[in-house]
């Protein structure tokens, strides 16, 4: 339901008042010290590439990951690892120090140093912790089960690990045109990537001959085209997700009946989404109110967030497992620990929380001005999810009040 509210611009030298009594005053005077100013940041070598696919889109490196083992960047920048350790994947190398990124495979771990080099530990059966000579400086890294996909500083993608696995899935078959990449994600043998112009790519879903398990060629690399407003990708084993700038989610894949559990069936009316994740056959979404929505295979409860879980800012999923990062840096994990490795026993430490977008800064210029007010009004009257500040799928005075409060509080 949408309440259309006429907003009268009563411009003075220092304020804009909404034309609804009791809603408060929007301060936007450039001389007002309460106006937030977010200076653009040029990331140093090794940090995630901040790119824009829309006015409010920023790619950030995940700081907490889950697989058979868990991996996280603590508030100090040091790496914490827990869970299954049959290949030493939770034994963080001494002297590693603070890192700028992490990646968690099935039985291996990777960390991205500030100088753009990688440090790996755990299983190296297929070379998954041994970066190839001459790899170059890495901007970001993602892992599938036994392969790694990295984005270099120049936007090119390199894949290593599992080139000589007994079953070849096409993990290293990077398609033509994969360059100037700003985001990448991987799960199982699959990798999906987003180019700076918004085009999506997918590869690694070739079902090899004599493969003893259900087909993995289920349309997950048939990524949608024509999208220009994707802000996050998530790769599942046989499906993919994309989060759009308007807070809605698009899904594809899961076309094989034996592995289709509804993980690509986005719940009707799901809006106000700020983060997504994809596991083997389940999906997760974080809404702007800090709650988590799950769908798909739920045989171990992986798609059902724990009761009372709130204040979440990021999620990750792999296999039959899910993990959520709260705003205060604590984590909660749930699902099926099939190997009884203790991955659900998350450590009682504070993890690094990624920077959060400034919601009232609708034009993305790093300042809160009258232009942002006008954009909010237009989005509100159009029923755009970005104006649904309380994430209740309705457009009411409460959304206006929350916008005013966020605007006046700054970022």
Secondary structure, 3 states (H helix, E strand, C coil): CECCCCCCCCCCCCEEECCCCCCCEEECCCCCCCCCECCCCCCCCCCCCCCCCCCCCCCCCCCEEECCEEEEEECCCCEEEEECCCCCCCCCCCCCCCCCEEEECCCEEEEECCCCCEEEEECCCCCCCCCCCCCCCEEEEEECCCCEEEEECCCCEEEECCCCCCCCCCCCCCCCCCCCEEEEEEECCEEEEEECCCCEEEECCCCCCCCCCCCCCCCCCCCCCCCCCEEEEEECCCEEEEEECCCCEEEEECCCHHHCCCCCCCCCCCCCEEEEEECCCEEEEEECCCCEEEEECCCCCCCCCCCCCCCEEEEEEECCEEEEEECCCCEEEEECCCCCCCCCCCCCCCECCCCCCCCCCCCCCCECCHHHHHHHHHHHHHCCHHHCCCCCCCECHHHHHHHHHHHHHCC
